[in-house]
Structure formats: structure tokens, C-alpha cells
Amino acid sequence: MNSNKLNNAILDSLGEGLFTVDKEFRINSFNRAAEQILGYRRDEVIGDFCKNIIKSHRCYEDCPLGKVLESGSNLFDCESEIEHRSGRKIPVKLNATVLRDNENKPIGGVVSFRDLSYLETIQKSLRTESNYHGIIGTHKSIREIITLIEEVAESKSNVLIMGESGSGKEMVANAIQATSLRKNKPFIKINCSVFPPHILASELFGHVKGSYTDAIKDRIGRFELADGGTIFLDEVAEMPLEMQVQLLRVLQEGTFERIGESITRKVDVRVIAATNKNITEHMHNGKFREDLYYRLNVIPIHIPPLRERKSDIPNLAQHFINKFSMISGKKIFETDDDAMDILVSYDWPGNVRELENAVEYAFARTKDSVIHASKLPPVVRMEAHTGTHKKQIDDIPFAEEEYARIKRALEKHYWNRSRAARELEMGRTTLWRKMKNLGLA
């Protein structure tokens, strides 16, 4: 087998779509996965401009290939949307890298992309009246957060999301982005707690070759990648003080400089920040700048811990059961009453993330169609049984609203619980438990 045939065989064995272009952006290779995802045959696209085939808004506003060829830096996991031959939009994550010859000179670019349609299908299937762009719940505090997100949808103001670890801060950030005027622009995320200071500076603002020991080539920072869009700074309270000064400058002036470079660059970026720390305490201790806090905290959002909104636990548990059912193909539909009582009784120090892990654990152990209490994680069962928990409805207005909603559905279907449960998008066991708690049974 000659080298060209071998290269094509390798490319065709990849599960990701991949194509290469020359310096004029004309396609010169196109693998089998790209054919399947986009609906074009290889011989139809070779020699054509990639923008005529991909038809993404990024091709005209923020071309990933243009960026990497201009900067020499690679781009990874960029969210975008491409167009199938039929006109159907396909959500993807793509990587763009520079293609070099034997002398390390740039001769074109390589783009690989993963079709995320299956994830979108799962999300659409899981959407219910208690699921708002990934935020699950109908508790008063959650409804107030959703109302606030809708009210500020057209705002460009910065947002500070506060809440315990695992409470769903990233879900709220995603919902803000999905409803904003910048929803079709770049949305870049970074966790400020996982990088040492000099690497964090490079990640946020980029660097030039030789600016420090490991800087072997120029690199674009996250703020440049997010230009025109939104950046999500998770665990922002963990950012070193020297970095806070640089972030404050971006927020005040919209300018920054790459590490090792004196050129001032301008960006238009909306910042959504999040923290699980007591940021007021951090300011008093000199760990967080007060002026930065007020720049970030234009629109504050506080997410309550799960133990303060226990009425949402049945909805969350059912959401995760549905999610794992779709992913795994296992026909598991609900929990029994004892299992749900334990889930509601437990205080969830790890919040929604811990609840999801507990449901996944029980899901993996369950062989029939209902999750029983014995399948829940031992720590959850033990804590729920040893604690002195009392069944209560933690939000009276919510209980009255749910009482009326369930009663309407039951009356509409002549008290047929199966039909009422389908309309209410909950399991029969869940409906029966709610009926008992609300005095309807």
C-alpha cells in the first residue's frame, strides 16, 4: 500500500469528521466520517472552499481556521454549528490546527469535528415544564432565578453566580448564555482554580513565543477566543490577586496584553463568573479585590443548596433516571416510595451533583424497571435513616400550586392516575406519593 492510500485509510478509520485545506482554504482531503456527517461525497468537495461546504456562521464571523493560520496556535473544543447537505443544522465541537510541511512551514489547516446531535436529542427529550435550559426545579427560589434570567436576557451586564459546590452554577451560566443576545457567539469556559498563576494568565490572555520557559509558540487566550461572545470564569474567587488586576482592566477598559507582548488588544466579552466561596469574607481577608467584586456583581444570582429546596428532589431524580435510561437503553422508569423518601430525607452536602451520582449508582445496580431503596448508595441510606427527618412541604405557595395542578389533571382524566401521570410528566408512583402528601388520596 502506497503512502497516500495508507493516509486515506487512517483518516477513514477515524470516528470524527476531518478535512484539510490549503492556504487558500480549498479542501484537499475529506474523510469518510465527514462524508457521513455532512452528506457530501469526497469527490464533490475536493477543491471547493470549505465555507461553501461547512456553511457555519463562524466561517464569516470568527473562522477557526483563519485564527489558527494567522496565529499559529491550535484551537480545541470550539462549539459551532455546521450545515448538512439537506440544510439541517448540526451542532458540533471542532478542533482546528495548522498543517505544516517537513520544514515546519504552514501549508494549510486541519479541521476535525464531532457530531453532538445525539446530545441535543437527549436534552430535548428531557425537557419538561420543570426543565429550563438545564435548570431543573419548580421551587420558589428556582422560579425566581429563571425569572431573573429571562428579565436580563437582552442585557450585556456581567453576572456573578454564587452557590455551594455541585449546586448547579454552570447550568445557570448555560441558561444565561442560551437566552442572551450572544447565544450564537462564542461561549468559552475556564476553571480558575486548576491552573498555577502564570499558566492561568496565559490561558486567559495568551502569550507570545519565548515569554516564559514553556512558551514555544504564540498562543491565543480565552478572552480573544470569546471576543464578541461570553466567557464563564468558574471558581473566580480562586484567582490570584495579580491576575485580578488584569481581569479588572478587561472589565473596565475592554483591553489586555498577551504575556511577553506590549501590543494592547481590544475585546468585547461578557463575563459570567461563579464561586462557591464566601466572597465577602475573601474581600475582608484581602484575598479578593473589592473593585473587581463590584464589576462582576452587576447581576448577582444566588443558588440555594439542595437541602433548602427539597421539593425539587423528585423532579431532579426523575430527570436523571430519564437521562440514564436514554443513554444506556435500560428500561428503568422511576423509584419506589421508600427510595424516594430516603432521597428527600437526605441532606445532600454535595448538592445536585451528589444526587445525580446517587441515582447513577442505583441505576447501575437496578435490574428491573423500578429503583428500590436497597439499591441506593449506603451512605445515603444510612444518613437518611439515622437522621431525625420529618416529612414537610418546604414551600407553602408551591404546595398550593402543585395541589391545584395535580387535582386539575386528575379531574380531567376522571381520577385515572396513569393518564394524569402522563400529562404531568411524572411516574405513577411519584404521582401517588404526591397525592398522599397533599391530601388527595
N, C-alpha and C positions, 0 to 999 in steps of 0.2 A: 504494500500500500504506500503510495507516494505521500509526501508531507501535506499537500493540500487536502487530499481525501481523509487523511488522519485527523487534520484540524477540524474538518467539517463533521467527522464522526464524533469527535469530542464535544463540539458545540451542540450537536443534535442530541447528545445524551443528557444535556442539562435540563433540569425541570423549569428553570427560569427562562423567560424570553430574553434574547440577546441579539443585538445587531451592532455593527461597526460602521463608522463613516470616515470619509477622508476630511481634509482640512476645509473643504467647501461644503461639508455636511451632506454629501451624497452617500447613500447606503452602498457598502461593498460586501457585506455579509449579513445573513439573516437566518437564524437557526429555526429548527422545527417547532420549538415551543412558541417562538414569536409568530410563526405562521398560524398556529392553533389559537393563540390568544387574540390576534388581530384579524384573522380571516383572510390574509393575503398569501399568495404563493411567493416563494423566494424569487422566481424569475420575473414576477410582476413589479418588484420593488427595487431590485438591484439597479443602481444608477440614478434613482429618484432622490429628491431631497427628503430628509427624514421628517420634516414638518408636514409634508404632504401625506405621509402615511400615519404618523402618530396623532396629529391633529389635537394636540393638547394646548390649553391656554398658556401653559408655560413656554411653549415654542415661540410665542410672540412677546411675552411679558418678562420672562425670567428663565430663559433657556438654560437647563442644567449643563448641556454640552458646551454652550457658549461660555459659561462660567468657568468650567474646568480647563478649557483650551486657553482662556485668557489668563487664568491664574496659575495653571499648572498643578492645582490642588484637586484632589478627588472629592466626590460628593456621594454620601451614603444615606440610604433610607429616606429619600425625599418623597413625600406624599404628593401624588399627582393624579390626573385622570386622563386616560387616552381613549381613542375612539375606534371601535370595531368597524370593519368594513360596512356593516349594516347600519351604522350610525349610533349603535348602542354605546353608552359611556361605560368605561371600565375603570374602577378605582385601582391604583397600583402604588407600590413602593418601588422606587427605582434607584439605581446606582449609576453614576457617570464617572468615567475615568479617562485619562489621557492615554492614547495609543502611541507608543514610541518605537523608533527603529533600532537597529543594532548599535547605533551611535548615541542613543538616548535623546534623539531629536523628535519632537512631536510631529506625528504624521496624520493624526486624526483622533477619534474618540471611540469609546466603547460604552454602550448603554445596556444594562440588564434590568429586568423588571419582573415583579411578582404580581400576579392577578389576585386582588383582595376581594373579589366579588362574593366569594363564599362567606367572608366575614360580614359583609354588608347584608347578605341574605339572612344570616343568623340574627343580626341586630334588628332587622325589620320584623322578623318573625317573633322576636321577643318584646317588641314594643306594645305596651298596653297603656291604659289611662294612668297607671302608676309609674310609667317609664318615660321620663322626659330627657331625651338625648343622653341616655345612660344613667341619669339620676333616678334612683328607684325609691318611691315612697309617696305617701299621701298625708303624713303627719304635718301638723300646722307649720312647724319650723321649715320643713322641706317645701311646702307650698309657698311660704314667704320667700325662700331663696329663688324658686322658679319664677315668681312674680318679679323679683328684682332683676333677674337675668333678662326677662322679656322687656322690662322698662328701660334697661340700659343697652339694648341691642344695637342701637344706632350711635352709641357713644364711642369715642376714641380714648376715653379715660382709662388710666391704669387701675388694676384690680388687685387687692390683697386678700387671699383666701386663708383663713385660719381654722385649724381643727386638729384633733388628735391624729396620730399615725393610723392609717387604714380607714379613715372616716369618709373618704371619697373626694379629696381635694382635686385630684386630676380629673375625675368625672365632671366636677363643676367647671373646671377650666375648659374641658372639651365642649361642654354645653354652651359656655360663653362664646367660644370661637365659632361653634356651629350656627349660632344665631346672629353673629355680628356682621357688619358690613364687609369685614375682611375674611369671610368664610371661604372664599375661593382663592385666597392668597396664602403664602407660606405660613405654616404653623410649626415652629421649632421648639423643641423641649430640651431642657438640660437640668440635671440634678446637681445643685451647687455643693452638695456635701461629699461627693465622691471623688473630687479632684483636688490635688495639692494646689496651693496658690498660683504658682507660675503656669501650671497646666490649665487651671481654670481661666486665667487671663487669656491664654492662647485659644481655648475653646470658645470663649465669648467674643473676643475681638480679633483673633487671628494673629499671625506673626509673619515676619519675613525670614528668609533663609539666613542662618548664621546668628540669629538674635539670641540663641542660647544653645547649649551643647547638642540637644537632640533636634534642633530646627534645621533639618537637612534640605528643606524646600519651603517656599512660600505656602501659607495656609490661610484660607478664608475662615473667619469666625462665625459664630452662630448669629450674631446681630446682622452681619452682612447677608447671610442666607435668609434671614427673616425680613429683609427690607421690604416695606410695603405691606407686611403682614403682622404676625403676632409671635411673641416669644414667651414661653412658660418657664419661669425660674422656680423650680421646686426646691424646697428647703433653703429659701433665700436667707434666713437668719444665720445659716452656717457660713455665709460668705465672709472672707477675711476683710478687715477694716480697709486695707489698701485697695481692695477690689471694690468696696462700697463707694469709694470716691470716684472711681472710673464709671461705675454704674450711674451714680448721681449725675455725672456730666452728660451721659447719654440721655437721661430723662429730662434734664434742664435744657440742653442745647441741641440734642439730636446729633452729636458729633462724637468721634472717638478716633484713636490711632492704633494701628496694629503694633504689636510688640516689636521693637527694633526699627520702627519707621517713624518719620516725622511728618508724614502726609496726613492731614486731617480729612477724615471721611464723614459724610453725612448719611444718616439713615432715618427712615420713618417707620418706627416699630412701636406697636402697642405692647405693653408689658403686663402679663398676668403673673403674679408672684404668689407663692404659698409657703406656709410654715406650720410646723407642729409645736413650735416653741412659744413660750410666753414672751412676746416681742417687747412688751413694756418693761419687763424685768431685764431683758437684754440691753435695752437702752439705759436703764438706771445703772447697770453694771459696766457701761461703756463698751459693750460688745456690738452694738448696732447704732448707726447714726440716726439721730432724731430727724434731721432734714431729709434723709433718704426715706425714712418711715412715712413722712407726710407726703412725699412724692408718690410712693407706692400705694398708700392707703386712701386714694381718692374714692374708690368704691370698695368698702370693706364687706366681706362675706364671712360669717362665722358658721361653721358646720357643727352641729351638736353631735356628741358621741352617741353611738347606737343605744346605749343603756338609757338615754334620755328620750328616745323615740321608739319604744318597744312595739308600738302598734304597727311599725313598718317591717318588723321581722318576718311575719308570714308572707308579705309580698316579696321581700328580698329572697327568702328561702325558696319560694316557688319560682322566682326568676332564675335562680341558679340551677334548680332542678331542670327547668326547661332548657337552659343553656347546655348543661352537660348531656341531656338527652339528645339534643340535636347534634352535638359534637361526636358523641360516642355511638349513637344509634340504639342505645339501650332504652327499653320501654319502661321507664320509671316516671310516675306521674305526680306523686305527692308524698307527704309524710303522714304517719298515723297521729292520732291525738296526743299520745304520750310523748312522741318525739317532738311535736310542736310545742307542747307545754314546757319541755326541757329547753328548747331553743329560746322561747320567750322568757324563761326564768333566768337564764344565764346572763351575766353582765357584760360579756364581750369586751374585755380590755383591748383586744386587737381590732375592735370595731367591724366594719363591713368586710374587710379583708379576711379577718379570722372566721367570720360566719361563712364566707364563700369556701374557705379551706375546709371547714367542718362539713359542709354539705358535700363537697367533692370527696372527702374521706368516706362519708356514709354512702354516697352514690357508688363508689368503687366496691364497697362491701356488700351492696344490696343485689340480690339475685331475682327478686320478684318485682312487682310493679309499685310497691309502697315501701318507703323508708321507715323502718321501725326504730324505736328508741335504742335498742341494743346495738344498732349499727353506728350510732353517733360516737365521736371521739371520747375516750374515757374521762379526760379532764373536764369536758363539758357536762357529761352525765354526773360526775362526782360533785362538781361545784354546784350544779343546779339542785341536787338532792340534799346536800349538806347545808346550803344557804336557807335562810328563813324568808322565802319569797311568797308574796301574796298576789294573786291574780287581781289586776286592776286595769281600768281603762285610763290611760295616761293623758288623754286629751278629750274633755267632755264635748266641746263643739264638734270634734272629729267623730266621736262616737255617735252623736245625734245624727250627723250627716250620713254616716255609714248605715245606721239603723234604717233611715228613710230609704236609702238606695237599695238595700237588701230587701226590705219589705215590698218596695215597688216591683222588683224583679220577681219575687215570689208570687205576688198577687197577679202579675201579668201572665205567669205560667201556671196559675191555679195551684200554687204551692208544690209544683213538681221541682224537686231540688236539683235534679240532673240538668234540666233545661235552664233553670235560674243560674246554676253554677257556670254553665257555658256562657251565658250572657254577661255574667260578672267577671268572667275570665279567671276563675279560681276552681280548685278541686272540690269535689262533693264533700270530702272530709273537712276541708277548710271552711266551706260554707256552713256545714253542720255545727262546727265549733263556734263560729261567729254567731250563729243563730242562738246557741245556748248562752253565750256570754252576753248577748244583747236582749235576752228575754223573749226571743221569737220562737223558741222550741220548748 
